[in-house]
Amino acid sequence: MGDKEPKALVRLRRKLTIENLWIYIMKILIVHKEIRAYDARKLLRTMFGINAPSITIYGVIYRMTREGLLEKVTRNNETLYRPTSKGLEAYHEGIKLLENILQKLKN
């Protein structure tokens, strides 16, 4: 089998990163307050080592906005996104969920 990573680990990494970008985007917004959608891609890469396609990130931001987790702000002809209280609450609940799961898996 060599140095090839098991498929189960590849799937887990994808589920915890690309398929749940919303929680990473919320963390970016907690740190940076407001960002352009374009900046999310760079920040995902630099802060978390996640290299997601732009179209995927834009789709996530669109769905987060539609769900009320983010709000769109226009300033100087630029569209910026910032977290809503609902988004911050979802982020904190998500972190609690991950911590709870991790604790159960460690014990």
CYANA upper distance limits for C-alpha pairs under 8 A (distance plus 0.5 A):
  5 GLU  CA      9 LEU  CA      7.31
  5 GLU  CA     10 VAL  CA      7.42
  6 PRO  CA     10 VAL  CA      7.05
  7 LYS  CA     11 ARG  CA      6.64
  8 ALA  CA     12 LEU  CA      6.68
  9 LEU  CA     13 ARG  CA      6.63
 10 VAL  CA     14 ARG  CA      6.78
 11 ARG  CA     15 LYS  CA      6.61
 12 LEU  CA     16 LEU  CA      6.64
 13 ARG  CA     17 THR  CA      6.58
 14 ARG  CA     18 ILE  CA      5.82
 14 ARG  CA     19 GLU  CA      6.68
 15 LYS  CA     19 GLU  CA      5.42
 15 LYS  CA     20 ASN  CA      7.02
 16 LEU  CA     20 ASN  CA      6.36
 17 THR  CA     21 LEU  CA      6.34
 17 THR  CA     50 ILE  CA      7.58
 18 ILE  CA     50 ILE  CA      8.04
 18 ILE  CA     52 ALA  CA      7.11
 20 ASN  CA     24 TYR  CA      8.12
 21 LEU  CA     25 ILE  CA      6.64
 21 LEU  CA     57 ILE  CA      8.02
 21 LEU  CA     60 VAL  CA      7.58
 22 TRP  CA     26 MET  CA      6.62
 22 TRP  CA     60 VAL  CA      7.01
 22 TRP  CA     61 ILE  CA      8.06
 22 TRP  CA     64 MET  CA      7.74
 23 ILE  CA     27 LYS  CA      6.83
 23 ILE  CA     91 TYR  CA      6.46
 23 ILE  CA     94 GLY  CA      7.84
 24 TYR  CA     28 ILE  CA      6.77
 24 TYR  CA     44 LEU  CA      7.68
 24 TYR  CA     48 PHE  CA      8.44
 25 ILE  CA     29 LEU  CA      6.74
 25 ILE  CA     40 ALA  CA      7.39
 25 ILE  CA     44 LEU  CA      7.93
 26 MET  CA     30 ILE  CA      6.65
 26 MET  CA     83 PRO  CA      7.34
 26 MET  CA     87 GLY  CA      7.78
 26 MET  CA     88 LEU  CA      7.76
 26 MET  CA     91 TYR  CA      7.00
 27 LYS  CA     31 VAL  CA      6.83
 27 LYS  CA     91 TYR  CA      8.24
 28 ILE  CA     32 HIS  CA      6.45
 28 ILE  CA     33 LYS  CA      8.33
 28 ILE  CA     40 ALA  CA      8.14
 28 ILE  CA     43 LEU  CA      7.62
 28 ILE  CA     44 LEU  CA      8.25
 29 LEU  CA     33 LYS  CA      5.30
 29 LEU  CA     34 GLU  CA      6.36
 29 LEU  CA     35 ILE  CA      7.39
 29 LEU  CA     82 ARG  CA      6.71
 29 LEU  CA     83 PRO  CA      6.90
 30 ILE  CA     83 PRO  CA      7.94
 33 LYS  CA     82 ARG  CA      6.49
 33 LYS  CA     83 PRO  CA      7.99
 34 GLU  CA     80 LEU  CA      6.49
 34 GLU  CA     81 TYR  CA      5.87
 34 GLU  CA     82 ARG  CA      5.15
 34 GLU  CA     83 PRO  CA      8.29
 35 ILE  CA     39 ASP  CA      6.69
 35 ILE  CA     40 ALA  CA      7.46
 35 ILE  CA     80 LEU  CA      5.71
 35 ILE  CA     81 TYR  CA      5.98
 35 ILE  CA     82 ARG  CA      7.36
 36 ARG  CA     40 ALA  CA      7.29
 36 ARG  CA     78 GLU  CA      8.07
 36 ARG  CA     79 THR  CA      6.66
 36 ARG  CA     80 LEU  CA      5.10
 36 ARG  CA     81 TYR  CA      6.70
 37 ALA  CA     41 ARG  CA      7.95
 37 ALA  CA     57 ILE  CA      8.11
 37 ALA  CA     58 TYR  CA      6.94
 37 ALA  CA     61 ILE  CA      7.69
 37 ALA  CA     79 THR  CA      8.47
 37 ALA  CA     80 LEU  CA      7.61
 37 ALA  CA     81 TYR  CA      7.76
 38 TYR  CA     42 LYS  CA      7.99
 38 TYR  CA     54 SER  CA      8.24
 39 ASP  CA     43 LEU  CA      6.65
 40 ALA  CA     44 LEU  CA      6.41
 40 ALA  CA     57 ILE  CA      7.87
 41 ARG  CA     45 ARG  CA      6.89
 41 ARG  CA     51 ASN  CA      7.84
 41 ARG  CA     52 ALA  CA      7.42
 41 ARG  CA     53 PRO  CA      8.30
 41 ARG  CA     54 SER  CA      7.00
 41 ARG  CA     57 ILE  CA      7.36
 42 LYS  CA     46 THR  CA      6.71
 43 LEU  CA     47 MET  CA      6.09
 43 LEU  CA     48 PHE  CA      8.19
 44 LEU  CA     48 PHE  CA      5.92
 44 LEU  CA     49 GLY  CA      6.93
 44 LEU  CA     50 ILE  CA      5.86
 44 LEU  CA     51 ASN  CA      7.42
 44 LEU  CA     52 ALA  CA      8.42
 45 ARG  CA     49 GLY  CA      4.89
 45 ARG  CA     50 ILE  CA      5.18
 45 ARG  CA     51 ASN  CA      5.86
 46 THR  CA     50 ILE  CA      8.33
 52 ALA  CA     56 THR  CA      7.19
 52 ALA  CA     57 ILE  CA      7.34
 53 PRO  CA     57 ILE  CA      7.06
 54 SER  CA     58 TYR  CA      6.61
 55 ILE  CA     59 GLY  CA      6.57
 56 THR  CA     60 VAL  CA      6.77
 57 ILE  CA     61 ILE  CA      6.69
 58 TYR  CA     62 TYR  CA      6.55
 59 GLY  CA     63 ARG  CA      6.69
 60 VAL  CA     64 MET  CA      6.54
 61 ILE  CA     65 THR  CA      6.60
 61 ILE  CA     70 LEU  CA      8.21
 62 TYR  CA     66 ARG  CA      6.66
 63 ARG  CA     67 GLU  CA      6.50
 64 MET  CA     68 GLY  CA      6.72
 64 MET  CA     69 LEU  CA      5.60
 64 MET  CA     70 LEU  CA      6.22
 65 THR  CA     69 LEU  CA      6.18
 65 THR  CA     70 LEU  CA      5.04
 65 THR  CA     71 GLU  CA      6.22
 65 THR  CA     72 LYS  CA      7.66
 66 ARG  CA     70 LEU  CA      8.41
 68 GLY  CA     84 THR  CA      7.48
 68 GLY  CA     86 LYS  CA      7.22
 68 GLY  CA     87 GLY  CA      7.44
 69 LEU  CA     83 PRO  CA      6.55
 69 LEU  CA     84 THR  CA      5.95
 69 LEU  CA     85 SER  CA      7.98
 69 LEU  CA     86 LYS  CA      6.00
 69 LEU  CA     87 GLY  CA      4.22
 69 LEU  CA     88 LEU  CA      7.93
 69 LEU  CA     90 ALA  CA      8.24
 70 LEU  CA     81 TYR  CA      6.71
 70 LEU  CA     82 ARG  CA      5.97
 70 LEU  CA     83 PRO  CA      4.96
 70 LEU  CA     84 THR  CA      5.75
 70 LEU  CA     87 GLY  CA      6.74
 71 GLU  CA     81 TYR  CA      6.10
 71 GLU  CA     82 ARG  CA      6.03
 71 GLU  CA     83 PRO  CA      6.78
 71 GLU  CA     84 THR  CA      6.79
 72 LYS  CA     79 THR  CA      7.08
 72 LYS  CA     80 LEU  CA      6.27
 72 LYS  CA     81 TYR  CA      5.23
 72 LYS  CA     82 ARG  CA      7.26
 73 VAL  CA     79 THR  CA      6.24
 73 VAL  CA     80 LEU  CA      5.55
 73 VAL  CA     81 TYR  CA      6.49
 73 VAL  CA     82 ARG  CA      8.06
 74 THR  CA     78 GLU  CA      5.96
 74 THR  CA     79 THR  CA      5.10
 74 THR  CA     80 LEU  CA      6.55
 75 ARG  CA     79 THR  CA      7.07
 75 ARG  CA     80 LEU  CA      7.79
 83 PRO  CA     87 GLY  CA      6.07
 83 PRO  CA     88 LEU  CA      6.90
 84 THR  CA     88 LEU  CA      6.77
 85 SER  CA     89 GLU  CA      6.60
 86 LYS  CA     90 ALA  CA      6.69
 87 GLY  CA     91 TYR  CA      6.66
 88 LEU  CA     92 HIS  CA      6.76
 89 GLU  CA     93 GLU  CA      6.65
 90 ALA  CA     94 GLY  CA      6.46
 91 TYR  CA     95 ILE  CA      6.72
 92 HIS  CA     96 LYS  CA      6.75
 93 GLU  CA     97 LEU  CA      6.65
 94 GLY  CA     98 LEU  CA      6.73
 95 ILE  CA     99 GLU  CA      6.60
 96 LYS  CA    100 ASN  CA      6.53
 97 LEU  CA    101 ILE  CA      6.70
 98 LEU  CA    102 LEU  CA      6.55
 99 GLU  CA    103 GLN  CA      6.54
100 ASN  CA    104 LYS  CA      6.81
101 ILE  CA    105 LEU  CA      6.71
102 LEU  CA    106 LYS  CA      6.64
103 GLN  CA    107 ASN  CA      6.81
